[in-house]
Amino acid sequence: MSVRKRIWATRKGETKEAWIVDYADQNGKRHLKTFDKKKQADAFATTAKVQVRHGIHTADSESVTVTAAGRLWLAAVEKSQLERTTIDQYRQHLDLHIAPYLGRVKLSQLTAPMVREFEDKLSHGIPAPGSEASAPRSPAMVRKIRGSLGSILADAQERGLVARNVVRELRSRRREGKERRAERRQKGKLKVGVDIPTPDEIKRILNAASGQLRPLLMTAIFTGLRASELRGLCWDDIDLKRAELHVRQRADRYGVIGKPKSETAERTIPLGPLVRTALREWKLACPRGEAGLVFPNGVGRIESHANIINRILIPLLRAAGVTDDDGEAKYTGLHALRHFYASWCINRRADGGLELPAKVVQERLGHASIVMTLDRYGHLFPRGDDGTEMAAAERNLLS
């Protein structure tokens, strides 16, 4: 590797000079890189020498921009048959967040400080070059965008377009763990009456529900199905004789039937007598369609999620008086009913719940792991050390 000075004359007779770094990469291929100042050339030569020695150098001439690498990554993601919603989310990360800030940067020139600066701009809502305004992104969104950038670089590594993944080098698992804990602290614990409907509110919702709304709401409340699972539920997956509901498919936001969210999402949920009676009656009046859906639209096809929320849930909550101080619906999504089902499974029988073990609650909800269940709902489980039980335990110990 050498650094030499080059002097030449232009057509107008002006004398020009530059500094050239002449080197071979880890594959033995020769490269030339030009700099205006010797200091810049020396700094590059020192860095490149170390990178070549460790086999992690990529010449600018063989690199591509972040945007170009992102397009190659998206094409690979589409071939991997991931869910359409996931692919769309990745595309939004690239088009709306990564490309505006880093799109023109070559992968070989991307550094850890540049990624850190990129994160700071996202967090504080600093506009990208050429943009007039931008809103701050949440910590969770920044983490997801950074993850997509890391995946772009990982894909580029496999293609030989870059030798290093600066995103992977940027953060240790310990740092990421701290971020997740901070994120959970910011969100706080789910609260009854704020995030989870109270038993009284559930009673009011069911009393206000009539006709085809009642079986839908009862199924959502007493099975804890996700909105996509409710929309994709078919009659073949309900065994009214055995009082069982089987989750084997779901409908995504585009109205496409597919596999459940995860392997553990495929599950069996017992049905209580009230839900079973409501479903048996509804089956006689349910619109028929080729898919045999339990809760279709008026022509037997998949009901849109927006219709369920805007035309069914929110008007029903208002009619039931389950509203906030401004008279608006207190809960704006079906996930609130899933939260109630989780709390109902957890609560003590003396309080009207099922008092199920944590592992059973995980299986009923279709969570990927019991850690997810406990992280989300662990604070709702009975402590078993209230005043009465403590007094009884002390008496038994000292008697």
N, C-alpha and C positions, 0 to 999 in steps of 0.2 A: 504494500500500500504506500503510495507516494502522494505528496502535495507539492505542486509546482506552479510557478507563475507563468501566465501566458500574456504576451503583449502583441497587439496588432494595430494596423491603421485602417480606418474606415475609408470609403470612397472619397469623402470630403477631406481626407488627410488628417483627421483627428486620431490621436493615439488613445487606444483603449487597453485596459488590462483586467485580468480576472485570475482567480485561483482555481485550479483544477485538482480534484481528488481522483486519482487513478487507482482502482482496487479490483480485486476479484472476490466474489461472494463465496459462500460455503460450498457451492457447486462448481467452483472454478471458473465461473463466467465473469468476464471482464466488464467493468462499468466505469463511466466517467461522470463526474458531477461537478458543476461549475458554481463558484461563489464570487461575490463582489469583493469580499474582504478575506484576508488570510486567517483572521480569528474565527470566522465562520467555517472555513474549510478545515482548520485544525480541529475544531469541536466536532464536526461531522466525522472526520477521520478517526478520532478517538472513539466515538460511539460506535461507528461501523465496525471497527476492528474488534471490539468486544462482542458485538452481535454476530459477526461472522464466526468468531471463535466458538460461540455457543450455538451456532446453527440457527439463529433466529432473525437473520437480516433479510429484508425484502427491498430490492431497489425500486425507486419511484417509477422507473420505466416499465416495471413488471407488475405494478400495483394498479388498482382501480379505485374509483371513488366510493364513498360510503353508500351513496344512492345506488350505484351500479351493483355493488355487492348485495345490497338489500333486495334488489329485484331478483337476483339469482337465488337468494335465500327464500323469498316468497314463492318462486317457481318450484323449489324443492319441497316447501311446506305443502303446497297444493297437491303435489304428487303423493305425499305421505298419507293422504286421506284423513287429515284431521277434520274436526267439525268446521262447518262453514263459519259459524260464529267466531271460532278461534282464529281462523285465517283472516277474517275481516278485522278482528282486533289487532292482529299483527300488522296488517296493511295500514291501519290507522296510526299505529305507533311510528311506522316508517314515514308515511306521507305527511302527517300532521305535526310530528314532534322531532323525529330524528333528521329527516332530510332538510327541513328549513334551517337548522342550526349547523349540521355537520355534513350535509349532502355532498358538497364539493370537495371535501377533504379527502385526500388519498389515504388508503388504509395504512400505508407505510409511514405516513406522517402523523397518524393519530397517536396521541400520547395519553397517559393517565391524567396529567394535569388538565388536558383539554376535555376529557370526559368529566372530571370533577367540575370544571367551569360550566360545562353543558348542564349538569345536574343542578347547579346553583341557579342558572338562568331559568330552568323549568320551575324550580321551587319558588322563585321570587317573581315569576311572570315577566321576566325581561324579554322583550320582543326579539325575534330572530332577525338577522340582517334583511332589510327590505320590507319588514313588517312594521306596522304602526302601533299595534296593540297586542297584548297577550295576557292571559289570565294565569295566575299561579296554579301549578298542578299540585295535587295532594301527595303526601309522602308515599302512599300506596301506588299511585299512578307513576311517580318518578321511578320507583323500584321496578315496576313492570316494564317501563320504557327502557331502563338500563338493562333489564334482562333480555329484551328483544335485540338491543344493540350487541350484547354479548353473544347472542345466538347468530347474528349476522357475521360477526368476526370468526366464530367457531366454524361456520360453514365456509367462509373464505379461507381459513386455514386448511381445511380438507381439500380445497381446490388449488392450493398452492399460491393463492393471491396475497397472502400475508403470513408472516412467520410467528407473529405474536398476537395474543388476545389481551389487549391492555385492560379490558373490562374485567376479565377473570383475575388479572393481577391486582386490580384496584382494591378489591374488598375481600377480606377473609370471612369465613363462615361466622366467626365470632362477631364481627361487625354487623353482618346481616341479621344475626340473631338479636342484637341490640336494637336494630331498626324495627324489627317485627314486634319486639316487646314495647317499644315506644309507640308504635302504631296502635297496638291493642290498648295501651293506656289512654291514648287520645280518643279512641272510640268509646272506651268505658264498657262496663258490663250491661247486658240486656236488662231492662227494668220492666217489671210488671206495671201495666198502665201507661207505659211510655212506648216500649217496643213490643211488649207482649200484651195482648188483650186480657182483661180480667175476666174471671168466671161470669160476673154480672154482665159485662159487655157481650160475651159470647151468647148468653141467654137472650139479650135484647136483639142481637143480630139474627139468631134463629127464629125468634118470635116475629120478626119483621119479614123474614124470608118466606115466600110462598111460591106455589107452582114449580116451575123447573129450576128456580133458584135454590130451593130448599135442599134437594139431593146434592147439588154441586157444593153448597156451603157445608153441609153435614159431612160429606166425604173429605173435603179439605180440612175441616176442623178435627175430625176424629180418625184421620189416617196420616196426616202430616205430609201428604204428597207435595212435591214441588209443582209449580205452575205448569212446567213442561210435561210432567208426568200425568197431571190431571187432563191436560189437553190431548195427550196421546193415549189415554186409557181406553181400552176396548172391552166389550162385553165378554169376549173369550177369556179375559184375564180376571174375571170376577166369578167366584164359585159361591153362589148364594146358599147352596145346601150346606157346604162346609163353613160358611161365613168367613171366607178368605178372599183377599185381594192380592193379586200378583203383579208386581211392577216388572215388566219385561221390555217396555219401550217408552219413548217420549216424543213429543213434537217440538222441534226447535222454533226459533223466532220467525223462520221463513216458512213454517208450515210443512216441514219435511219430517216424516216419521223415521226414527233411528233408534239405536241402542241407548240404554240408560246412560247417565252421566259417567258412571264408573262401574267396575265389576261389582262392588258392594251395593250399588244402587239397585241392582236386580234383587228383589226381596219379596217376602210374603208378609202381609199385614192382616191381623185378625179384624173382623168386622163386628161391631156391637149390634144388638137387635134393632136399635133405632135406625142406624145407618142401613142395615140390611133391608128393613121394611121400606125405607125411603127409596132405595135403589130398585127394589122389586116393583114398586108402584111406578117409578120413573121409566123403567124398561118398557112398559106398555105404551107410554106416550112419547118416548124418545124418537126423534127424527132418524130415519134409516139412511144409511150410506154404505158404500162399498167397504169402507174400513171398519164398520161396526163400532164406531166410537161411542163412548158413554155420554160425553158432554160435547156434542158437535154443535155447529151453527144450525140455522134453520133448514139447510138443505143437506144436512148429514156430513158436512166436511169439517175440517179442523177449525175450531174457533180461534180467532186471533187473541193474543194475550192482551192487547190494548182494549179490545171490546170487553173482555172479562173484567178488567180494572175499571174502565171509564163508564161502561154501561150497566155493570152488575154490582161490583163491590162498592165503589164510592157512593152511588145513589142509595144503596142499601144501608150503608153506615149512616148516611145523613137521615134516612127515614127512621133508623133505629135510635137516633140520638147519640150515636157514638162519634162525637165531634170534638174539636178543640175549642178554644175560647173565641175563635173567629167564625165558628159555625161550619168549618171545613171538616171533611172526613179525617178522623184521628189517625187512621192507618191507611196507607196508600198502596199497599201491595199484598198479594196472597201470602208472602213469606211471613207476615205477622201471624197468620193462622197456623202456619207450620211451627212457629215459635210457641204458640199456645199448646199445640199437640205435644211438643217436647216437654213443656212445663207440666202438662197433665200426666204424662208418663212418669215424670220425676216426683211430683208431689206425693205426700203421704196419703194413705187411704183415709185417714181421719180428716184430711182437708179436701177430700173429694177427688184425689188423684189415684193413679195406679201403683205408685211406689215401686217402679221397676228398677232392677239393677242397671248400672251404667252400661254394661255390655249389651243388654237387651235394648236399651234406648238407642244405642249406636246402630244396632241392626234394624230397628224400626224406622229410623231416620235415613238409613242408607248411607251413613258417613263412611269415608274411606278408612278411618281409624278411630279408635276410642279416644285418642288424643284430641282429635277435632271436636268430638262430642263434649269432652271435659273442658276444653278451652272455651267453648261457646256457652255451655250450660252448667258447668261444674258448680257455680255458685248457687244454683237452684236446688241442688241435692240437700236433703235434710241433714243437719249437722249431727244430730243425735247427742248433743251436749247442752241442751237448754236447761233452765233452772230445775224443772221437775225431775228430769232424767239424771241430772248431776246429783241432786239430793238423794234419789233412790240408790244411785251407785255408791255414794258415800256410806249410806246406811248398810248396804250389803257388804261393803268392804270392812267396816268397823264392827259389825255385829258378831 
